Amino acid sequence: MSERQVLGCIDDSSHAPAVCAAAAWAAARIGAPLELLHVLSRGQNGAERDTSGHIGLGSREHLREQLTRLDEERAKLAQQHGRELLAAAKAQAEASGAPAVATALRHGDLLEALSEREAQTRLVVLGKRGESVAEARDHLGSNLERVVRALHTPILVTPPEFQAPQRLLLAFDGGQTTRKGVEMIAESPLLNGLVCHVVMVGAGTDDQRAQLDWALTRLREGQVEAEGEILAGDVDEVLGHYAERERIDLMIMGAYGHSRIRQLLVGSTTTAMLRHSRSATLILR
């Protein structure tokens, strides 16, 4: 069985260089192959048009032929542009130290392409927003929300600029998802040697202290420099203020919810932090 890869999703937005840098960083850290994927939407492939209407049959057929030729030319240009995007991204990733870089140009839907590759993928890297989204800071790209809801693979979400992280914040609640996250961080070389702040939000009960002690011990066993606190207050505000105070450059959160409605929204706290965070975010499933 081939080694599971890091998969970076490249588009024509301003986030693409950051996605490439983050994917190359992750692949180099864990020694995994890297695939850079660019998906051409159906509209970029020359979608079939409805040219029916109240015009003469001869004129309508002539118009159909012209539109068909235009669509074919547009599709060829989109493919050429996609290949050029991937070639530039591959050169950037190789210059950044990624051990083995492949590229893939696909047609159709991004989520479908990712789902097909999920069994062979160790980490997916996406930009916070895509090429069709305005640069509003609090807006999430529609593809990102769809992908986070559907995939079960960890997802690294990049801001417009990516720097190799040094200070991590793990939002920990003692539940199954974040306990799995602690195990993943401890066992993976991705975050070894970095400083990991483990933050619980609550009243500081004996049970919470025991959960936090377990997390810190497990991380230290995995050669992760770990420290932690239990803080009272609103979850979103506490995590946001802590991240700013400690100059956190990678947030680690679980994509989970405690109700069916929250599950549809990824998890209210995770969604809020994704919208407002200026740092990269690693989403665990």
C-alpha positions as CSV (number, residue, x, y, z in Angstrom):
1,M,0.0,0.0,0.0
2,S,1.4,3.4,-1.0
3,E,2.2,6.0,1.7
4,R,-0.6,8.3,2.7
5,Q,0.0,11.8,1.4
6,V,-0.5,15.5,2.2
7,L,-3.0,17.0,-0.2
8,G,-2.9,20.8,-1.0
9,C,-5.9,22.3,-2.8
10,I,-4.7,25.1,-5.1
11,D,-6.9,27.6,-6.8
12,D,-6.5,31.0,-8.4
13,S,-7.1,33.0,-5.2
14,S,-4.6,35.0,-3.2
15,H,-4.6,32.1,-0.7
16,A,-2.9,29.7,-3.1
17,P,0.7,30.6,-2.1
18,A,-0.1,30.1,1.6
19,V,-1.8,26.8,0.9
20,C,1.3,25.7,-1.1
21,A,3.6,26.8,1.7
22,A,1.6,25.1,4.4
23,A,1.3,21.9,2.5
24,A,5.0,21.8,1.8
25,W,5.8,22.5,5.5
26,A,3.5,19.7,6.6
27,A,4.8,17.2,4.1
28,A,8.4,18.0,5.0
29,R,7.7,17.7,8.7
30,I,6.1,14.3,8.5
31,G,8.1,13.0,5.5
32,A,5.1,12.3,3.4
33,P,4.6,12.8,-0.3
34,L,2.7,15.9,-1.4
35,E,0.0,16.2,-4.1
36,L,-1.1,19.6,-5.3
37,L,-4.7,19.5,-6.6
38,H,-6.5,22.0,-8.8
39,V,-10.1,21.3,-9.7
40,L,-11.8,23.0,-12.7
41,S,-15.4,23.6,-12.0
42,R,-18.0,22.6,-14.5
43,G,-18.5,26.2,-15.5
44,Q,-14.7,26.4,-16.4
45,N,-15.1,23.3,-18.6
46,G,-17.5,25.0,-21.0
47,A,-20.9,24.2,-19.6
48,E,-23.6,23.2,-22.1
49,R,-25.8,26.2,-23.0
50,D,-29.5,26.4,-23.7
51,T,-29.7,28.4,-27.0
52,S,-33.4,27.8,-27.6
53,G,-35.6,30.9,-28.1
54,H,-37.8,32.8,-30.4
55,I,-35.2,33.3,-33.2
56,G,-35.0,31.7,-36.6
57,L,-33.8,28.1,-36.8
58,G,-30.9,28.9,-39.1
59,S,-29.7,31.8,-36.9
60,R,-30.1,29.6,-33.8
61,E,-28.0,26.8,-35.2
62,H,-25.3,29.3,-36.2
63,L,-25.3,30.9,-32.7
64,R,-25.1,27.4,-31.1
65,E,-22.0,26.6,-33.2
66,Q,-20.4,29.9,-32.2
67,L,-21.1,29.4,-28.5
68,T,-19.8,25.8,-28.7
69,R,-16.5,27.0,-30.2
70,L,-16.3,29.7,-27.5
71,D,-16.9,27.2,-24.7
72,E,-14.3,24.8,-26.1
73,E,-11.7,27.6,-26.3
74,R,-12.6,28.7,-22.8
75,A,-12.2,25.2,-21.5
76,K,-8.8,24.8,-23.2
77,L,-7.6,28.1,-21.7
78,A,-8.8,27.1,-18.2
79,Q,-6.9,23.8,-18.5
80,Q,-3.8,25.6,-19.6
81,H,-4.1,28.1,-16.8
82,G,-4.6,25.2,-14.3
83,R,-1.5,23.5,-15.5
84,E,0.5,26.7,-15.1
85,L,-0.9,27.2,-11.6
86,L,0.2,23.7,-10.6
87,A,3.6,24.0,-12.2
88,A,4.3,27.2,-10.2
89,A,3.0,25.7,-7.0
90,K,5.1,22.6,-7.5
91,A,8.2,24.7,-7.9
92,Q,7.4,26.6,-4.7
93,A,6.8,23.4,-2.8
94,E,10.0,21.8,-3.9
95,A,11.9,25.0,-3.1
96,S,10.3,24.8,0.4
97,G,11.7,21.3,1.0
98,A,8.7,19.1,0.3
99,P,10.2,15.6,-0.3
100,A,8.1,14.4,-3.3
101,V,5.6,16.6,-5.1
102,A,3.0,15.5,-7.6
103,T,0.2,17.5,-9.3
104,A,-3.3,16.7,-10.4
105,L,-5.7,18.6,-12.6
106,R,-9.3,17.4,-12.2
107,H,-12.7,18.4,-13.5
108,G,-15.9,18.7,-11.6
109,D,-16.4,19.3,-7.9
110,L,-13.7,19.8,-5.2
111,L,-15.5,17.7,-2.6
112,E,-15.9,14.8,-4.9
113,A,-12.2,14.9,-5.8
114,L,-11.2,15.0,-2.1
115,S,-13.6,12.2,-1.2
116,E,-12.0,10.0,-3.9
117,R,-8.6,10.6,-2.4
118,E,-9.5,10.5,1.3
119,A,-8.3,6.9,1.9
120,Q,-4.8,7.9,0.6
121,T,-4.7,11.2,2.4
122,R,-3.2,12.0,5.8
123,L,-3.8,15.7,5.8
124,V,-5.8,18.1,3.6
125,V,-4.6,21.8,3.3
126,L,-7.1,24.4,2.2
127,G,-7.3,28.2,2.1
128,K,-9.8,30.0,4.4
129,R,-11.4,31.5,1.3
130,G,-11.4,30.5,-2.4
131,E,-11.2,32.4,-5.6
132,S,-14.9,33.2,-5.9
133,V,-15.1,34.8,-2.4
134,A,-14.5,38.4,-1.6
135,E,-11.7,39.1,0.9
136,A,-14.0,39.7,3.8
137,R,-12.1,38.6,6.9
138,D,-15.1,36.9,8.6
139,H,-16.3,35.1,5.5
140,L,-15.6,31.4,5.1
141,G,-15.4,29.9,1.6
142,S,-18.3,27.6,0.7
143,N,-16.0,24.8,-0.3
144,L,-14.2,25.0,3.1
145,E,-17.5,24.5,5.0
146,R,-18.6,21.7,2.8
147,V,-15.2,19.9,3.0
148,V,-15.0,20.2,6.8
149,R,-18.5,18.8,7.2
150,A,-17.9,15.8,4.9
151,L,-14.3,14.6,5.3
152,H,-12.9,12.6,8.3
153,T,-9.3,13.5,7.6
154,P,-7.5,16.3,9.5
155,I,-7.7,19.6,7.7
156,L,-5.2,22.5,7.9
157,V,-6.8,25.8,7.1
158,T,-4.5,28.6,6.1
159,P,-4.8,32.4,6.4
160,P,-3.7,34.6,3.5
161,E,-0.1,34.3,4.6
162,F,1.5,31.2,6.2
163,Q,4.6,31.0,8.4
164,A,5.8,27.8,9.9
165,P,4.1,27.7,13.4
166,Q,6.0,27.7,16.6
167,R,3.3,28.2,19.2
168,L,0.2,26.1,19.2
169,L,-3.1,26.3,21.0
170,L,-5.2,23.1,21.5
171,A,-8.8,23.8,22.6
172,F,-9.3,20.8,24.9
173,D,-12.6,19.7,26.5
174,G,-11.7,16.1,27.5
175,G,-14.1,14.7,24.9
176,Q,-13.3,11.9,22.4
177,T,-12.4,14.2,19.5
178,T,-9.9,16.3,21.5
179,R,-8.4,13.3,23.3
180,K,-7.8,11.7,19.9
181,G,-6.2,15.1,18.9
182,V,-3.8,14.8,21.9
183,E,-2.8,11.3,20.8
184,M,-2.3,12.5,17.2
185,I,-0.2,15.5,18.3
186,A,1.9,13.2,20.6
187,E,2.5,10.5,17.9
188,S,2.9,12.6,14.8
189,P,6.2,14.4,13.9
190,L,4.2,17.3,12.5
191,L,4.3,19.2,15.8
192,N,7.2,17.7,17.6
193,G,9.5,20.2,19.3
194,L,6.9,23.0,19.2
195,V,5.2,24.7,22.2
196,C,1.6,23.5,22.7
197,H,-0.7,25.4,25.0
198,V,-3.6,23.2,26.1
199,V,-6.6,25.3,27.2
200,M,-9.8,24.1,28.8
201,V,-12.7,26.5,29.5
202,G,-14.7,25.8,32.6
203,A,-14.8,26.1,36.4
204,G,-11.6,24.2,37.1
205,T,-13.3,21.1,38.7
206,D,-11.2,18.1,39.8
207,D,-12.3,16.2,36.8
208,Q,-11.2,19.0,34.4
209,R,-7.8,19.2,36.2
210,A,-7.4,15.4,35.8
211,Q,-8.2,15.7,32.1
212,L,-5.7,18.5,31.6
213,D,-3.0,16.6,33.5
214,W,-3.6,13.6,31.3
215,A,-3.3,15.7,28.1
216,L,-0.1,17.5,29.3
217,T,1.5,14.2,30.3
218,R,0.6,12.5,27.0
219,L,2.0,15.4,25.0
220,R,5.3,15.5,26.9
221,E,5.7,11.7,26.4
222,G,5.5,12.5,22.6
223,Q,8.3,15.1,22.8
224,V,5.9,18.0,22.6
225,E,6.6,21.0,24.9
226,A,3.3,21.4,26.6
227,E,1.7,23.7,29.1
228,G,-1.9,24.3,30.0
229,E,-4.6,26.3,31.8
230,I,-8.2,26.0,32.8
231,L,-9.9,29.4,32.2
232,A,-13.5,30.6,33.0
233,G,-15.6,32.5,30.6
234,D,-17.2,32.3,27.1
235,V,-15.4,29.7,25.0
236,D,-14.9,31.9,21.9
237,E,-13.7,34.9,23.9
238,V,-11.4,33.0,26.1
239,L,-9.7,31.2,23.3
240,G,-9.5,34.3,21.2
241,H,-7.9,36.4,23.9
242,Y,-5.5,33.6,24.9
243,A,-4.4,33.2,21.3
244,E,-3.7,36.9,21.0
245,R,-1.9,37.2,24.4
246,E,0.4,34.2,23.7
247,R,1.0,35.0,20.1
248,I,-0.5,31.6,18.9
249,D,0.2,30.9,15.3
250,L,-1.7,27.5,15.0
251,M,-5.1,26.8,16.5
252,I,-6.0,23.1,16.9
253,M,-9.7,22.4,17.3
254,G,-12.2,19.5,16.9
255,A,-14.9,19.6,14.3
256,Y,-17.7,18.3,16.4
257,G,-21.1,19.4,17.8
258,H,-23.3,18.4,20.7
259,S,-26.6,18.6,18.7
260,R,-27.7,17.8,15.1
261,I,-28.0,21.5,14.4
262,R,-24.5,22.2,15.6
263,Q,-23.1,19.3,13.7
264,L,-24.5,20.9,10.5
265,L,-22.5,24.0,11.3
266,V,-19.3,22.0,12.0
267,G,-19.4,22.9,15.7
268,S,-20.3,26.5,16.8
269,T,-17.0,27.2,18.5
270,T,-14.9,25.8,15.7
271,T,-16.9,27.8,13.1
272,A,-16.5,31.0,15.1
273,M,-12.7,30.6,15.6
274,L,-12.3,29.8,11.9
275,R,-14.1,33.0,11.0
276,H,-12.2,35.3,13.3
277,S,-8.7,33.7,13.7
278,R,-5.8,35.3,11.9
279,S,-3.7,32.2,12.4
280,A,-3.7,28.8,10.7
281,T,-6.2,26.3,12.1
282,L,-5.8,22.5,12.3
283,I,-9.3,20.8,12.4
284,L,-9.4,17.3,13.9
285,R,-12.1,14.8,13.2
